[in-house]
C-alpha cells in the first residue's frame, strides 16, 4: 500500500466521507444531513478531503468555515505513516488561511502515532483526557439553587470578570446558568450542542468556573450534574475533556458517572 490518493469529496463519492464511521445508522443520518447542506449551498465539497489507498478509504475530514475552532480528521489506526503524513499536510495547507484553527486527533476517530503528524508540520499544543456521559441512562438531580441567567446581568458580568472570562461569547443555541447561595452568584456554566463534526444529539458543556473564594466545596460537582440534567432533555450524550493533571475536574467527571473513553491531541499550525 505504497500508493495513495487525496481528493475532495464529489457528489458520487459523498458517502465515502462517512465510510469510517463506527455506527452505520448514524453514518447514514450524518450523510443525509450533509447532503442536505450541499443541496442548500451551505456546504462546499472543496472543504473536504478523502484519503484512499488500494484497500479503500483511509481518512476523511471536513473543514468548512465555521465558528468551531477545531477540525477532527478520521483516520484508520493502521493507515500507512507516509499516507497519513501526506493527508495531514494537505489539511494543514487547506487551513493556512485560518491559522487560529487547530486540528484534533481523537483516539476514538484517529488513533494514529504522533510522528506522522509532526512530520506534516503540525505542532503538538495540548493533550486532554476525554470523558463520555450517557444522558439517556444516568439520573441527575436538579438543584433549586441553579437557574438560567443572562450574559447582560450585572452579577453575571462581575463573576465573568472575576473568572477571567469577560470575553465570553455563547454559541448559537447555548444557555447560561448560575449557581446561587441566597442572592449571591457563586459559579457559572453553559451548555448547548457540541457542534463537533460527525456527531448528532451530543451536548457540549462549558464549566465557566466557581469563584475562587468558594472552591473546594463540591460546587463544581453540583454545577456539572445540573448542567447534565438540563442537557438530558435535549441531548443523548455529553463528551467532555480535561488536562491529565486537572485532578479536580477529573473527580467532577467521575462523580457524574462519566467514563474515560480516550485522549485528544491538539495540534496547532506553525
Protein Blocks (a to p, Z undefined) as FASTA:
>chain_A
ZZccdddddfklmmmmmmmpmblklmmmmmmmmmmmmmnopacfklcccdddfklpfbdc
dfbdcfblbdcddddfklcfklmmmmmmmmmmmmmmmmmbccdddfkloccdfklmmmno
pacfbdcddddddfklbccdddfkbccddfklmklmmmmmmnopmmgccdehiacdddde
hjacfbdcddddekighiahiacdddfbacfklgonlmmmmmmmmmmmmmmmmpcbdcdd
ddfklmmlmmmmmmnopacfbdcdddddZZ
